[in-house]
Amino acid sequence: MNERDKKDFVHKYGRPFVKFSENLGKEVRRLRGSKNMTLEMCEEKAGINWRQLQRIETGERPNWNLHNLFMICKALDIQPAELFKNIKL
């Protein structure tokens, strides 16, 4: 996401939402790493393109949807609550 798009997104949804989304992406990356799973392995299990997963993890794509959230949790073999438990607002 370029700076202009990010500013537009922050303006539309607010900085707390964007920060939350960025932290959620970092948690996905941390959990994926703890399971020694590459983006490609996660792509195969979640059915989500590795580039899209990368954008989620890096905060380039701050607008999550529930389907992707649950597919990522399924791929990581975790409950959604586990993904959220370390997220700070």
Backbone torsions as a table, in degrees:
resi	resn	phi	psi	omega
1	MET	NA	125.2	179.4
2	ASN	-77.9	169.6	-174.4
3	GLU	-60.9	-38.5	179.8
4	ARG	-63.8	-46.3	178.7
5	ASP	-62.5	-39.9	-179.8
6	LYS	-64.9	-42.0	178.0
7	LYS	-62.0	-42.2	178.1
8	ASP	-62.5	-40.9	-179.6
9	PHE	-66.6	-43.8	178.1
10	VAL	-61.4	-42.6	179.5
11	HIS	-61.6	-40.9	-177.0
12	LYS	-74.4	-43.6	-172.1
13	TYR	-108.9	-17.7	-179.9
14	GLY	96.2	146.8	-177.7
15	ARG	-60.7	-38.4	179.5
16	PRO	-59.1	-39.6	178.8
17	PHE	-64.4	-43.7	-179.3
18	VAL	-63.9	-44.1	179.2
19	LYS	-63.1	-42.8	177.5
20	PHE	-58.9	-45.7	-179.4
21	SER	-63.2	-41.1	177.6
22	GLU	-62.6	-44.0	179.2
23	ASN	-64.9	-37.2	177.2
24	LEU	-63.0	-42.3	177.2
25	GLY	-61.9	-41.3	177.5
26	LYS	-63.1	-36.6	178.9
27	GLU	-68.6	-38.9	175.7
28	VAL	-59.4	-46.3	179.8
29	ARG	-61.7	-42.9	-179.6
30	ARG	-62.5	-46.2	-179.3
31	LEU	-66.7	-39.7	177.9
32	ARG	-62.2	-43.2	177.8
33	GLY	-64.1	-37.7	-179.5
34	SER	-66.5	-19.7	178.4
35	LYS	-101.4	11.1	-179.6
36	ASN	51.8	43.1	-177.0
37	MET	-108.3	127.8	176.1
38	THR	-79.1	167.3	174.8
39	LEU	-59.1	-39.4	-179.0
40	GLU	-65.4	-39.2	177.3
41	MET	-65.5	-41.5	179.0
42	CYS	-66.4	-38.7	177.3
43	GLU	-57.1	-46.8	-178.2
44	GLU	-62.3	-43.0	-178.1
45	LYS	-76.2	-36.5	-175.4
46	ALA	-88.9	-21.9	-176.0
47	GLY	73.6	24.8	178.9
48	ILE	-119.7	130.6	-178.7
49	ASN	-51.7	138.5	-176.4
50	TRP	-59.4	-33.8	180.0
51	ARG	-67.4	-38.7	176.7
52	GLN	-65.7	-41.6	175.9
53	LEU	-59.5	-42.8	179.3
54	GLN	-61.9	-41.3	178.7
55	ARG	-64.3	-37.9	177.4
56	ILE	-64.4	-46.6	-177.6
57	GLU	-65.1	-34.5	-176.6
58	THR	-92.7	-4.5	179.8
59	GLY	84.1	6.5	176.9
60	GLU	-69.1	-23.4	179.8
61	ARG	-124.8	83.0	-174.3
62	PRO	-77.0	-9.5	-176.4
63	ASN	-93.6	92.6	-179.6
64	TRP	-77.1	158.4	166.6
65	ASN	-126.9	157.9	-174.5
66	LEU	-63.8	-35.6	179.2
67	HIS	-59.0	-50.3	179.8
68	ASN	-62.7	-40.8	178.8
69	LEU	-57.6	-48.7	-178.5
70	PHE	-69.8	-35.0	178.4
71	MET	-67.7	-37.2	177.1
72	ILE	-66.3	-44.2	178.0
73	CYS	-61.0	-41.7	178.5
74	LYS	-62.1	-44.2	179.7
75	ALA	-62.9	-36.3	-179.8
76	LEU	-85.4	-3.5	-179.1
77	ASP	57.5	49.0	178.1
78	ILE	-132.8	161.4	172.2
79	GLN	-85.2	149.4	178.5
80	PRO	-53.5	-35.5	179.4
81	ALA	-58.1	-35.3	179.2
82	GLU	-65.9	-35.4	178.8
83	LEU	-66.3	-34.9	-175.9
84	PHE	-88.7	-15.5	-169.4
85	LYS	-65.1	-25.6	-179.7
86	ASN	-103.1	8.3	-177.0
87	ILE	-84.0	128.7	176.1
88	LYS	-104.1	140.6	177.0
89	LEU	-86.7	NA	NA
